[in-house]
Amino acid sequence: MKRLFLTSEAFKVLDKFVDLFKIKPKDLTVAFIPTAAELYKDPWFMEADKKKLIELGFKIIEIDLNSKKTVSDLKKSDIIFIAGGNTFYLLEKLRKNKIDELIKFLVNKGKIYVGSSAGSVVACKSIEYVKSIDDPEKALGLDSYGGLGLFNHYILPHADDQKFKDKFDKIFDDFPKLKKDIIKIGNNQAIFVQGDKWEIV
């Protein structure tokens, strides 16, 4: 059964994640993918997510997508966590060596997936709709915008953050056909997915 926890700022809701999935952090290993934050001078959001996971007691394996250990580290982990940053850059790097395909396979087999901001958007069918939020020019090698396809809607993270309002309005102007399939989540919310069922928590 597919199990996802898709967030805007994961560190704010990870306690809820532990409760909903009825897991014991000290028994579990998290494959932590910080790649999307590599373009930021101060990736405080990624560091906050990692710090919270450690505080909860999870064992962290930080994933370098260029490492030869990436495949084995992802396979042996209990949870795959993809942090926030630039969604286009993230997808380009995941496509390298078909890591995106491996993640889809593992999650569809039951491995838990947690996304934070860009990590949530990349789980959707496409990431094209976030062009007004993230710069696609940071991923010039990306030949299509198809996401991981783990969630059949389009997630709009940080929906309660007023600094993104104009960019969100542009999304609805540019992609009117997606409006009914866009799911907004605030910074203190998440989408909890089990199989074909999902809810905002």
Backbone as numpy.savetxt, mean C-alpha at the origin, in Angstrom:
# Nx Ny Nz CAx CAy CAz Cx Cy Cz
-7.83 -17.40 1.41 -8.66 -16.21 1.41 -7.79 -14.95 1.41
-8.14 -13.99 0.57 -7.39 -12.74 0.46 -7.64 -11.87 1.70
-6.55 -11.36 2.30 -6.66 -10.56 3.51 -5.83 -9.28 3.34
-6.51 -8.13 3.32 -5.85 -6.86 3.09 -6.22 -5.86 4.18
-5.30 -4.95 4.45 -5.56 -3.83 5.34 -4.96 -2.60 4.67
-5.81 -1.75 4.11 -5.38 -0.66 3.24 -5.63 0.67 3.93
-4.58 1.46 4.12 -4.65 2.64 4.97 -4.12 3.89 4.28
-4.35 5.03 4.94 -3.72 6.29 4.52 -2.41 6.49 5.25
-2.47 6.36 6.58 -1.28 6.45 7.43 -1.35 5.27 8.40
-0.65 4.23 8.04 -0.81 2.96 8.75 -0.51 3.06 10.24
0.48 3.87 10.61 0.88 3.91 12.02 -0.27 4.35 12.94
-1.26 5.04 12.39 -2.38 5.51 13.19 -3.43 4.43 13.44
-3.41 3.36 12.66 -4.47 2.35 12.75 -3.96 0.92 12.90
-2.66 0.75 13.13 -2.11 -0.61 13.21 -2.59 -1.36 14.45
-2.96 -0.65 15.51 -3.54 -1.33 16.67 -4.85 -2.02 16.26
-5.63 -1.33 15.46 -6.89 -1.88 14.95 -6.62 -3.09 14.06
-5.56 -3.02 13.28 -5.16 -4.13 12.40 -4.92 -5.40 13.22
-4.18 -5.26 14.30 -3.88 -6.41 15.16 -5.16 -7.01 15.74
-6.08 -6.14 16.16 -7.35 -6.61 16.73 -8.22 -7.32 15.69
-8.36 -6.70 14.52 -9.25 -7.26 13.50 -8.78 -8.61 12.99
-7.47 -8.76 12.82 -6.94 -10.01 12.28 -6.64 -11.03 13.37
-6.84 -10.59 14.64 -6.64 -11.50 15.78 -5.27 -12.18 15.73
-4.24 -11.33 15.58 -2.88 -11.85 15.45 -2.02 -11.47 16.67
-0.95 -12.23 16.85 0.02 -11.95 17.91 1.32 -11.47 17.24
1.58 -10.16 17.27 2.73 -9.61 16.56 4.06 -10.29 16.83
4.29 -10.71 18.07 5.58 -11.30 18.42 5.84 -12.63 17.72
4.78 -13.21 17.16 4.93 -14.48 16.45 5.11 -14.29 14.94
5.06 -13.04 14.47 4.97 -12.80 13.03 6.08 -11.92 12.48
6.42 -12.18 11.21 7.45 -11.43 10.50 6.81 -10.57 9.41
7.22 -9.31 9.35 6.71 -8.38 8.35 7.79 -8.07 7.32
7.49 -8.33 6.05 8.36 -7.90 4.96 8.00 -6.44 4.67
8.87 -5.52 5.06 8.58 -4.09 5.00 9.25 -3.49 3.76
8.43 -2.96 2.84 8.93 -2.40 1.58 8.83 -0.88 1.64
9.97 -0.18 1.84 9.97 1.28 1.98 10.18 2.02 0.66
10.22 1.29 -0.45 10.66 1.79 -1.75 10.02 3.11 -2.18
8.72 3.25 -2.00 8.01 4.44 -2.49 8.50 5.72 -1.84
9.13 5.60 -0.67 9.60 6.78 0.08 11.02 7.18 -0.28
11.66 6.44 -1.17 13.07 6.71 -1.49 13.30 8.09 -2.10
12.28 8.68 -2.70 12.43 9.97 -3.36 12.30 11.15 -2.41
11.96 10.89 -1.15 11.67 11.96 -0.20 12.87 12.25 0.70
13.16 13.53 0.92 14.26 13.91 1.80 13.94 13.56 3.25
12.67 13.68 3.61 12.25 13.36 4.97 11.06 12.40 4.93
11.32 11.12 4.78 10.22 10.14 4.70 9.69 9.78 6.09
9.25 10.80 6.83 8.82 10.61 8.21 7.66 9.61 8.32
6.79 9.61 7.29 5.61 8.74 7.29 6.00 7.27 7.23
7.02 6.98 6.44 7.52 5.60 6.34 8.19 5.18 7.65
8.99 6.08 8.21 9.66 5.78 9.47 8.65 5.60 10.60
7.56 6.38 10.57 6.52 6.25 11.60 5.83 4.89 11.51
5.59 4.42 10.29 4.99 3.10 10.10 5.90 2.00 10.64
7.17 2.10 10.29 8.13 1.08 10.73 8.27 1.07 12.27
8.35 2.27 12.84 8.47 2.39 14.30 7.28 1.76 15.00
6.07 2.00 14.47 4.87 1.45 15.10 4.85 -0.08 15.02
5.25 -0.64 13.89 5.32 -2.09 13.75 6.26 -2.70 14.78
7.41 -2.04 14.97 8.39 -2.52 15.95 7.83 -2.41 17.36
7.16 -1.28 17.64 6.56 -1.09 18.97 5.53 -2.18 19.28
4.80 -2.60 18.27 3.78 -3.64 18.47 4.40 -5.02 18.66
5.67 -5.17 18.30 6.36 -6.43 18.53 6.63 -7.27 17.30
6.29 -6.76 16.12 6.57 -7.50 14.89 8.07 -7.58 14.62
8.49 -8.68 14.03 9.85 -8.79 13.53 9.87 -8.22 12.11
10.78 -7.29 11.84 10.81 -6.60 10.56 11.94 -7.12 9.67
11.60 -7.43 8.43 12.62 -7.67 7.41 12.48 -6.54 6.40
13.43 -5.63 6.36 13.34 -4.52 5.41 13.74 -5.02 4.03
12.87 -4.81 3.06 13.05 -5.36 1.72 13.71 -4.36 0.79
14.84 -4.74 0.24 15.50 -3.98 -0.83 15.13 -4.69 -2.13
14.33 -4.05 -2.96 13.83 -4.72 -4.17 14.93 -5.07 -5.16
16.14 -4.53 -4.94 17.26 -4.87 -5.82 18.08 -6.04 -5.30
17.72 -6.52 -4.11 18.49 -7.60 -3.49 18.10 -8.97 -4.04
19.07 -9.86 -4.08 18.80 -11.23 -4.51 17.97 -11.99 -3.47
17.89 -11.43 -2.25 17.14 -12.08 -1.18 15.65 -11.71 -1.20
15.26 -10.80 -2.08 13.89 -10.29 -2.06 12.84 -11.40 -2.15
13.00 -12.31 -3.09 12.01 -13.37 -3.29 11.90 -14.25 -2.05
13.03 -14.70 -1.52 12.99 -15.58 -0.35 12.46 -14.85 0.88
12.81 -13.56 1.04 12.33 -12.79 2.19 10.81 -12.59 2.13
10.29 -12.34 0.94 8.84 -12.18 0.80 8.12 -13.49 1.08
8.67 -14.58 0.59 8.04 -15.88 0.78 8.01 -16.31 2.24
9.06 -16.00 2.98 9.12 -16.48 4.36 8.43 -15.55 5.36
8.00 -14.39 4.91 7.30 -13.45 5.79 5.85 -13.87 5.99
5.25 -13.36 7.07 3.83 -13.61 7.32 2.96 -12.49 6.76
3.53 -11.30 6.70 2.81 -10.10 6.27 3.68 -9.32 5.30
3.07 -8.80 4.24 3.76 -7.90 3.33 3.23 -6.49 3.58
4.12 -5.58 3.90 3.76 -4.19 4.21 4.43 -3.28 3.18
3.62 -2.51 2.45 4.18 -1.57 1.47 3.89 -0.15 1.94
4.96 0.59 2.20 4.86 1.93 2.74 4.52 2.97 1.66
4.26 4.20 2.12 3.85 5.27 1.22 4.99 5.99 0.53
4.60 6.90 -0.36 5.56 7.68 -1.14 5.00 7.94 -2.53
5.84 7.84 -3.54 5.39 8.05 -4.92 4.90 6.72 -5.50
3.62 6.68 -5.88 2.98 5.44 -6.33 3.55 4.97 -7.67
3.88 5.88 -8.55 4.39 5.51 -9.87 5.80 4.92 -9.76
6.62 5.57 -8.97 7.97 5.05 -8.72 7.90 3.66 -8.08
6.99 3.51 -7.13 6.80 2.23 -6.45 6.43 1.13 -7.44
5.44 1.40 -8.29 5.00 0.37 -9.24 6.11 0.00 -10.20
6.88 0.99 -10.66 7.99 0.71 -11.56 8.99 -0.24 -10.90
9.31 0.01 -9.65 10.28 -0.83 -8.95 9.72 -2.22 -8.65
8.42 -2.30 -8.36 7.81 -3.61 -8.11 7.79 -4.46 -9.38
7.64 -3.80 -10.52 7.60 -4.54 -11.78 8.96 -5.18 -12.10
10.04 -4.55 -11.61 11.37 -5.08 -11.88 11.47 -6.49 -11.29
11.95 -7.41 -12.06 12.09 -8.81 -11.63 10.76 -9.46 -11.26
9.66 -8.83 -11.72 8.30 -9.38 -11.52 7.94 -9.59 -10.04
8.43 -8.69 -9.20 8.08 -8.76 -7.78 6.59 -8.51 -7.59
5.99 -7.68 -8.47 4.54 -7.45 -8.40 3.77 -8.75 -8.57
4.22 -9.58 -9.50 3.54 -10.86 -9.73 3.69 -11.79 -8.53
4.86 -11.78 -7.93 5.08 -12.61 -6.75 4.18 -12.17 -5.60
4.08 -10.87 -5.37 3.23 -10.36 -4.30 1.78 -10.75 -4.54
1.29 -10.59 -5.76 -0.09 -10.98 -6.08 -0.32 -12.46 -5.79
0.63 -13.28 -6.19 0.51 -14.72 -5.96 0.44 -15.03 -4.47
1.35 -14.45 -3.70 1.41 -14.73 -2.27 0.16 -14.25 -1.54
-0.32 -13.06 -1.90 -1.51 -12.52 -1.23 -2.75 -13.32 -1.60
-2.85 -13.73 -2.84 -4.00 -14.55 -3.26 -3.96 -15.93 -2.63
-2.79 -16.34 -2.13 -2.68 -17.61 -1.42 -2.92 -17.45 0.09
-3.13 -16.19 0.53 -3.48 -15.99 1.93 -2.54 -15.14 2.76
-1.39 -14.73 2.22 -0.47 -13.89 2.99 -1.11 -12.52 3.19
-1.03 -11.97 4.39 -1.64 -10.68 4.68 -0.88 -9.54 4.01
-1.65 -8.60 3.43 -1.07 -7.43 2.77 -1.53 -6.17 3.50
-0.57 -5.32 3.86 -0.88 -4.03 4.45 -0.31 -2.94 3.56
-1.14 -1.96 3.22 -0.68 -0.84 2.41 -0.84 0.46 3.18
0.11 1.37 2.99 0.03 2.70 3.58 0.12 3.71 2.45
-0.94 4.48 2.22 -0.99 5.50 1.16 -0.66 4.90 -0.21
0.53 5.16 -0.75 0.90 4.59 -2.06 0.82 3.07 -2.05
1.13 2.47 -0.92 1.04 1.01 -0.80 -0.39 0.51 -0.91
-1.37 1.37 -0.57 -2.78 1.03 -0.74 -3.23 1.25 -2.18
-2.81 2.39 -2.75 -3.20 2.70 -4.13 -2.68 1.65 -5.11
-1.44 1.19 -4.92 -0.85 0.23 -5.84 -1.55 -1.12 -5.78
-2.32 -1.36 -4.72 -3.08 -2.61 -4.61 -4.32 -2.62 -5.49
-4.67 -1.46 -6.04 -5.88 -1.34 -6.86 -5.63 -1.80 -8.30
-6.69 -1.73 -9.12 -6.60 -2.21 -10.50 -5.71 -1.32 -11.36
-5.70 -0.04 -11.06 -4.90 0.93 -11.81 -4.47 2.04 -10.87
-3.35 2.69 -11.19 -2.90 3.82 -10.39 -2.97 5.13 -11.18
-3.46 5.08 -12.41 -3.46 6.25 -13.28 -4.18 7.43 -12.66
-5.23 7.17 -11.90 -6.07 8.23 -11.36 -5.37 9.13 -10.35
-4.20 8.73 -9.82 -3.50 9.58 -8.84 -2.43 10.46 -9.48
-2.52 10.66 -10.78 -1.55 11.53 -11.48 -1.50 12.95 -10.92
-2.62 13.43 -10.40 -2.64 14.79 -9.86 -2.03 14.87 -8.46
-1.80 13.71 -7.85 -1.24 13.67 -6.50 0.25 13.33 -6.54
0.60 12.28 -7.27 2.00 11.85 -7.42 2.50 12.17 -8.82
3.80 12.38 -8.92 4.40 12.75 -10.20 4.78 11.50 -11.00
4.09 11.22 -12.12 4.44 10.04 -12.93 5.78 10.18 -13.63
6.31 11.40 -13.68 7.62 11.63 -14.31 8.75 10.99 -13.50
8.45 10.58 -12.29 9.46 9.91 -11.46 9.62 8.44 -11.85
8.82 7.99 -12.81 8.87 6.59 -13.23 8.77 6.52 -14.75
9.77 7.04 -15.42 9.73 7.13 -16.88 9.81 5.77 -17.56
10.24 4.75 -16.82 10.32 3.41 -17.39 9.04 2.62 -17.26
8.02 3.21 -16.66 6.76 2.51 -16.45 5.94 2.54 -17.73
5.60 1.35 -18.26 4.93 1.29 -19.56 3.41 1.13 -19.46
2.87 0.94 -18.25 1.42 0.90 -18.05 1.13 1.18 -16.60
-0.12 1.55 -16.32 -0.49 1.94 -14.97 -1.30 0.88 -14.23
-1.32 -0.32 -14.73 -2.04 -1.40 -14.06 -1.43 -1.72 -12.71
-2.27 -1.71 -11.67 -1.77 -2.00 -10.33 -1.77 -3.49 -10.03
-1.71 -3.83 -8.76 -1.65 -5.24 -8.36 -3.00 -5.94 -8.52
-4.07 -5.16 -8.57 -5.40 -5.76 -8.78 -5.89 -6.59 -7.61
-5.44 -6.26 -6.40 -5.87 -7.01 -5.22 -7.20 -6.51 -4.68
-7.56 -5.26 -5.05 -8.79 -4.64 -4.58 -9.51 -4.04 -5.79
-10.79 -4.36 -5.94 -11.51 -4.02 -7.16 -12.12 -2.62 -7.19
-11.62 -1.75 -6.33 -12.06 -0.36 -6.34 -10.81 0.53 -6.40
-11.02 1.84 -6.32 -9.91 2.78 -6.38 -9.85 3.55 -5.08
-8.75 3.42 -4.37 -8.63 4.01 -3.04 -8.10 5.44 -3.14
-8.75 6.34 -2.41 -8.29 7.72 -2.32 -7.88 7.96 -0.87
-6.58 7.83 -0.57 -6.13 8.03 0.80 -6.08 9.52 1.17
-5.98 9.80 2.46 -5.87 11.17 2.98 -7.10 12.02 2.60
-8.25 11.38 2.49 -9.45 12.07 1.98 -9.91 13.21 2.88
-9.49 13.21 4.15 -9.90 14.28 5.07 -8.82 15.36 5.22
-7.79 15.30 4.39 -6.69 16.25 4.46 -6.94 17.39 3.47
-7.24 18.58 3.98 -7.63 19.70 3.13 -6.54 20.16 2.16
-5.29 19.86 2.46 -4.23 20.31 1.56 -4.26 19.58 0.22
-4.99 18.44 0.17 -5.10 17.69 -1.08 -6.42 17.97 -1.82
-7.25 18.84 -1.28 -8.60 19.02 -1.82 -8.62 19.33 -3.32
-7.81 20.30 -3.76 -7.79 20.69 -5.18 -7.33 19.52 -6.06
-6.38 18.73 -5.56 -5.89 17.58 -6.32 -6.96 16.49 -6.40
-7.71 16.33 -5.32 -8.79 15.35 -5.34 -9.89 15.78 -6.31
-10.20 17.07 -6.31 -11.21 17.58 -7.24 -10.79 17.32 -8.68
-9.50 17.44 -8.95 -9.00 17.20 -10.31 -9.15 15.73 -10.70
-8.99 14.83 -9.75 -9.19 13.40 -10.03 -10.62 13.17 -10.52
-11.58 13.74 -9.81 -12.99 13.54 -10.19 -13.32 14.21 -11.52
-12.62 15.31 -11.83 -12.82 15.97 -13.13 -12.21 15.16 -14.26
-11.03 14.61 -14.01 -10.29 13.89 -15.05 -10.81 12.46 -15.26
-11.37 11.86 -14.20 -11.81 10.46 -14.28 -13.25 10.33 -13.78
-14.20 11.00 -14.45 -15.60 10.97 -13.97 -16.20 9.57 -13.92
-15.76 8.67 -14.81 -16.32 7.32 -14.85 -15.90 6.49 -13.63
-14.83 6.91 -12.96 -14.35 6.16 -11.80 -15.05 6.58 -10.51
-15.80 7.67 -10.57 -16.34 8.27 -9.35 -17.07 7.26 -8.46
-17.90 6.41 -9.06 -18.68 5.46 -8.27 -17.82 4.35 -7.67
-16.60 4.18 -8.19 -15.72 3.11 -7.70 -14.60 3.62 -6.80
-14.55 4.93 -6.57 -13.51 5.49 -5.71 -13.96 5.43 -4.25
-13.11 4.83 -3.42 -13.38 4.71 -1.99 -12.46 5.67 -1.24
-13.05 6.63 -0.54 -12.27 7.60 0.22 -11.99 7.07 1.63
-10.75 7.25 2.07 -10.43 6.94 3.47 -9.62 8.08 4.07
-9.96 8.44 5.29 -9.23 9.47 6.01 -7.95 8.93 6.63
-7.20 9.81 7.27 -5.91 9.41 7.83 -6.04 8.49 9.05
-7.23 8.41 9.62 -7.46 7.52 10.76 -8.38 6.36 10.40
-8.47 6.08 9.10 -9.33 4.99 8.63 -8.52 3.97 7.83
-9.15 2.81 7.62 -8.54 1.77 6.80 -9.65 0.96 6.15
-9.29 0.25 5.09 -10.20 -0.69 4.46 -9.76 -2.09 4.86
-10.66 -2.80 5.51 -10.40 -4.15 6.00 -11.04 -5.14 5.03
-10.21 -5.96 4.40 -10.68 -6.89 3.36 -10.44 -8.32 3.79
-11.49 -9.14 3.69 -11.37 -10.58 3.88 -12.13 -11.26 2.75
-11.42 -11.94 1.87 -12.06 -12.56 0.73 -12.68 -11.51 -0.17
-13.98 -11.66 -0.47 -14.68 -10.70 -1.31 -15.40 -9.62 -0.53
-15.27 -9.65 0.81 -15.96 -8.67 1.65 -14.98 -7.62 2.15
-15.47 -6.39 2.23 -14.62 -5.31 2.75 -15.48 -4.30 3.49
-14.82 -3.58 4.40 -15.48 -2.50 5.14 -14.46 -1.46 5.53
-14.95 -0.24 5.74 -14.09 0.83 6.24 -14.13 0.82 7.76
-12.97 0.85 8.37 -12.89 0.82 9.85 -12.11 2.04 10.33
